[in-house]
Amino acid sequence: MDRLSAINQMNRYGGEGIPFLFVIDFEMKNIMVQALNQVNPAYILYAVNEKNNIPSYLRKVQNYTSVLLKKNPIPFETYLPKFEKVMAHIKGGDTYLLNLTCPTSIALNLTLKEVFLQSEAKYKLWVKDRFVVFSPEIFVQIIDGQIFSFPMKGTIDADLPNAEALILADEKEKAEHATIVDLIRNDLSMVAEKVHVEKFRYVEKVWTYQKTLLQVSSKIVGTLPADYCKNIGHLIFTLLPAGSICGAPKKKTVEIILAVEGYKRGYYTGIFGIFDGKNLDSGVMIRFIEQTETGLIFKSGGGITYKSQAEAEYQEMIDKVYVPIVRKHKN
């Protein structure tokens, strides 16, 4: 489905109060919009916080005690020219924050469906023979006429000494986070009134099969028009692409991304979500594994600013290649 068709379909469903699923790729060229009662769990499984279409027979799956994940990232020598091109654009004033991403070939002892069923994440989506996403990042939530966004920037290993203090004090991370918060606040102001930052830079835990991470987020809130449901397609597409996975200024930064990255993001860093007939919940499609003809590809990256160092950014891209499957905690 193309962008215009998707907007019209979403507006119609929203205006009629019909619950629906939407899945929008990064470039907004290949879009899925389906009424929830038409979503076939044999082909698409979703879990959006408490809402999901997981059949009862799949709810009890084998509990793996270990995850075998082998990473084969691109060489640093391949990453470096991309990084340097981004830095040249930053120094030239074309962008001041750009989310540079790369594909990493992986070997995994689980199927994509098993990853979906066993991973722990707020936003999970499985599309048969195509991809799985297990994202911790909210795009927007709409609850009783208010719109919320929770931009997420800054990750650190929770086992490091004074990890929370380190991530909150990091000047590069502070600048990157402040930039994204300002961008998202401006985005929400295009569709809502009384937009404000309710909570700035708080820390949450993210569990993986290897270690626990700390993730820094902020909370931004605004008030929507009373008739927002009938324009819900226009509303969502006005906010795209998600600022946290492109950068600022958004339009020029996306142009640079398409020129520099050298591969297609596809659905990675797009968004997906559920409209339940009144309220909406959606996530950014990060933490993403794609099935290709040559094997599994994990797509990941990080924000580049004028303070960024190539080696650290390369390592962050690799560190974000994980699956959030953990052993059940014992009493």
C-alpha positions in Angstrom: 0.0 0.0 0.0 1.3 3.5 -0.9 1.4 6.5 1.4 -1.8 8.2 0.2 -3.8 4.9 0.3 -2.6 4.2 3.8 -3.5 7.7 5.0 -7.0 7.4 3.6 -7.5 3.9 5.0 -6.3 4.9 8.5 -8.5 8.0 8.4 -11.5 5.9 7.5 -10.9 3.3 10.1 -10.2 6.0 12.7 -13.4 7.9 11.8 -15.5 4.8 12.0 -13.8 3.6 15.2 -12.5 0.4 13.6 -9.5 -1.2 15.4 -6.6 -1.7 13.0 -2.9 -2.6 12.8 -0.5 -0.4 10.9 3.1 -1.1 9.8 5.1 1.7 8.1 8.6 1.3 6.6 11.3 3.9 7.0 10.8 5.5 3.5 7.0 5.2 3.8 6.7 3.3 0.5 5.5 -0.2 1.6 2.8 0.2 4.2 0.5 -2.4 5.8 -2.9 -1.3 7.2 -5.3 -4.0 8.3 -8.4 -4.1 10.4 -7.5 -6.2 13.5 -10.2 -8.8 12.8 -8.5 -9.4 9.4 -4.9 -9.9 10.7 -4.0 -13.6 10.2 -1.7 -14.9 13.0 -0.3 -17.4 10.6 1.4 -14.6 8.8 1.6 -11.7 11.2 1.9 -11.7 15.0 1.9 -8.6 17.1 2.3 -7.7 20.7 1.8 -4.0 21.6 2.2 -3.8 25.3 -0.9 -5.7 26.5 -2.5 -6.0 23.1 -1.6 -9.0 21.0 -3.0 -11.7 18.6 -0.9 -14.6 19.9 -3.0 -17.8 19.7 -3.4 -19.7 22.9 -1.5 -22.7 21.6 1.6 -20.5 21.1 1.5 -18.9 24.5 3.4 -21.8 26.1 6.6 -22.3 24.1 9.9 -24.0 25.0 11.9 -22.0 27.4 15.4 -21.8 26.0 18.1 -21.7 28.7 20.6 -20.1 26.3 20.7 -18.1 23.1 23.4 -18.7 20.6 24.0 -15.6 18.6 27.0 -15.1 16.4 27.7 -11.6 15.1 29.6 -10.9 11.9 29.6 -7.1 11.7 31.0 -5.2 8.8 34.7 -4.4 9.3 35.6 -1.1 10.9 37.4 -0.2 7.7 34.0 -0.4 6.0 32.2 1.6 8.7 34.8 4.4 8.9 34.2 6.0 5.5 30.4 6.2 6.3 31.2 7.8 9.6 33.6 10.3 8.1 31.0 11.3 5.4 28.5 12.0 8.2 31.1 14.0 10.2 31.8 16.0 7.0 28.1 16.9 6.8 28.0 17.8 10.5 31.0 20.1 10.1 29.4 21.6 7.0 26.2 22.4 9.0 24.0 20.1 7.0 23.0 18.1 10.1 23.9 18.2 13.8 22.6 14.7 14.7 22.4 11.7 12.4 21.5 8.2 13.2 23.9 6.0 11.2 22.9 2.4 10.9 24.4 -0.8 9.4 23.4 -4.4 8.7 25.2 -7.1 10.6 25.1 -10.7 9.4 24.2 -13.1 12.3 23.8 -16.8 13.0 21.1 -17.6 15.5 19.8 -20.9 17.1 16.2 -19.6 17.0 13.7 -19.0 14.3 12.3 -15.5 13.9 9.0 -16.7 15.3 10.7 -18.2 18.3 12.4 -14.8 18.9 9.0 -13.1 18.8 7.4 -15.5 21.2 10.3 -15.6 23.7 11.7 -12.1 23.7 10.7 -9.5 26.3 9.9 -6.1 24.7 7.1 -3.5 24.7 6.6 -3.7 21.0 7.0 -7.0 19.1 6.1 -7.8 15.5 6.7 -10.9 13.4 6.0 -11.1 9.7 6.4 -14.6 8.2 9.5 -15.1 6.2 10.4 -11.4 6.4 11.4 -10.0 9.8 10.9 -9.8 13.5 11.2 -6.7 15.7 11.4 -6.5 19.5 11.6 -2.9 20.3 11.8 -1.1 23.7 11.0 2.3 22.1 7.6 4.0 22.0 6.8 6.1 18.9 3.6 7.8 20.1 0.8 6.8 22.4 -2.7 8.5 22.3 -4.8 8.1 25.4 -8.0 10.0 26.0 -7.1 12.8 23.5 -3.6 13.3 24.8 -0.5 12.3 22.7 2.7 11.1 24.4 6.1 10.5 23.0 9.1 9.0 24.8 12.3 9.6 22.8 15.0 7.2 23.7 18.7 8.1 23.4 21.6 6.7 25.4 22.5 3.1 26.3 25.0 1.7 28.7 25.9 -1.7 30.3 24.1 -1.7 33.7 27.0 -3.8 35.2 29.5 -1.0 34.8 30.4 0.8 38.0 28.1 3.8 38.5 26.5 3.1 35.2 23.5 5.3 35.7 25.6 8.3 36.8 28.0 7.7 33.9 25.3 7.8 31.2 23.5 10.8 32.7 26.8 12.7 33.0 28.0 11.9 29.5 28.2 15.2 27.5 27.9 13.5 24.1 24.8 11.6 25.3 23.3 14.7 26.9 23.6 16.7 23.7 22.2 13.9 21.5 19.3 13.4 23.9 18.4 17.1 24.2 18.5 17.4 20.4 16.0 14.6 19.9 13.7 15.8 22.7 13.6 19.2 21.0 12.9 17.7 17.6 10.1 15.5 18.9 8.6 18.4 20.8 8.5 20.4 17.6 7.0 17.4 15.7 4.2 17.0 18.2 3.5 20.7 18.1 2.4 20.2 14.4 -0.5 18.0 15.5 -1.2 19.0 19.1 -1.4 21.9 21.5 0.1 22.5 24.9 3.1 20.4 24.1 5.6 20.1 26.9 8.4 18.0 28.3 6.9 16.3 31.4 10.0 14.3 32.4 13.5 14.8 31.1 16.2 12.0 30.9 15.1 9.2 33.1 16.6 5.7 33.2 15.0 2.4 32.5 16.4 -1.2 32.4 16.4 -3.4 29.3 17.2 -7.1 29.8 19.0 -9.3 27.3 20.2 -12.9 27.3 23.8 -11.6 28.0 23.4 -8.6 30.2 21.2 -5.8 31.5 21.3 -2.4 29.8 20.3 1.0 31.0 18.3 3.2 28.5 17.7 6.9 28.8 14.3 8.3 27.8 12.2 11.5 28.2 8.4 12.0 28.3 6.7 14.6 26.0 2.9 15.3 26.2 0.4 17.3 24.1 -3.3 17.7 23.6 -5.0 16.6 20.4 -8.1 18.1 18.7 -11.4 16.4 19.7 -11.8 15.0 16.2 -8.3 13.6 15.8 -9.6 10.0 15.1 -10.9 10.9 11.6 -7.5 12.4 10.7 -5.4 9.7 12.4 -3.6 8.8 9.1 -2.6 12.4 8.5 -1.5 12.8 12.1 0.8 9.8 12.1 2.4 10.6 8.7 3.0 14.2 9.8 5.2 12.9 12.5 7.2 10.5 10.3 9.9 9.5 10.0 10.6 9.1 13.7 13.0 11.7 14.8 15.0 9.4 17.1 16.1 7.2 14.2 17.0 9.8 11.7 18.2 13.0 13.3 18.0 16.8 12.9 17.1 18.7 10.9 15.0 15.9 9.8 14.5 16.4 6.0 18.2 17.1 5.2 19.3 14.3 7.6 17.2 11.7 5.9 18.7 12.7 2.5 22.2 12.2 3.9 21.2 8.8 5.4 19.9 7.5 2.1 23.1 8.7 0.4 25.6 7.4 3.0 24.3 4.2 4.5 24.6 2.2 1.3 21.8 -0.3 2.0 18.0 -0.3 2.4 16.6 0.0 5.9 13.2 -1.3 4.7 10.9 -1.7 7.7 13.8 -1.2 10.1 13.4 2.2 11.9 9.8 2.5 10.6 7.0 2.2 13.0 4.1 -0.1 13.8 1.1 0.1 16.2 -2.5 -0.6 17.1 -5.5 1.7 17.1 -8.1 0.1 19.3 -11.1 2.2 18.2 -10.3 5.1 20.6 -6.7 5.1 21.6 -3.4 4.3 19.8 -0.1 2.7 20.8 2.9 2.5 18.5 6.6 1.6 18.6 9.7 2.4 16.6 11.0 -0.6 14.8 14.5 -0.9 16.3 16.1 -4.2 17.5 15.3 -5.8 14.1 16.2 -9.0 12.4 15.5 -9.6 8.8 15.3 -12.8 6.8 17.2 -12.5 3.5 18.2 -14.9 0.7 21.7 -15.1 2.2 20.7 -15.4 5.9 19.7 -13.3 8.9 20.6 -9.7 9.1 20.4 -7.6 12.3 20.1 -3.9 11.6 21.4 -1.5 14.3 23.1 1.9 14.7 23.5 5.0 16.8 23.4 8.8 16.8 26.4 10.7 15.4 27.2 14.2 16.7 30.2 16.5 16.5 31.5 14.8 19.7 31.3 11.3 18.3 34.3 9.0 18.0 34.3 6.5 15.2 35.5 3.5 17.3 32.9 4.1 20.0 30.1 4.5 17.5 31.2 1.3 15.7 31.2 -0.6 19.0 27.7 0.8 19.9 26.4 -0.5 16.6 27.7 -3.9 17.4 26.6 -3.8 21.1 23.0 -3.2 20.0 22.9 -6.6 18.2 21.2 -8.7 20.8 17.9 -10.5 21.5 16.0 -9.7 24.8 15.4 -13.3 25.8 16.3 -13.9 29.5 15.9 -16.8 31.8 12.9 -16.6 34.1 13.8 -15.1 37.5 13.8 -17.7 40.3 11.9 -16.9 43.5 
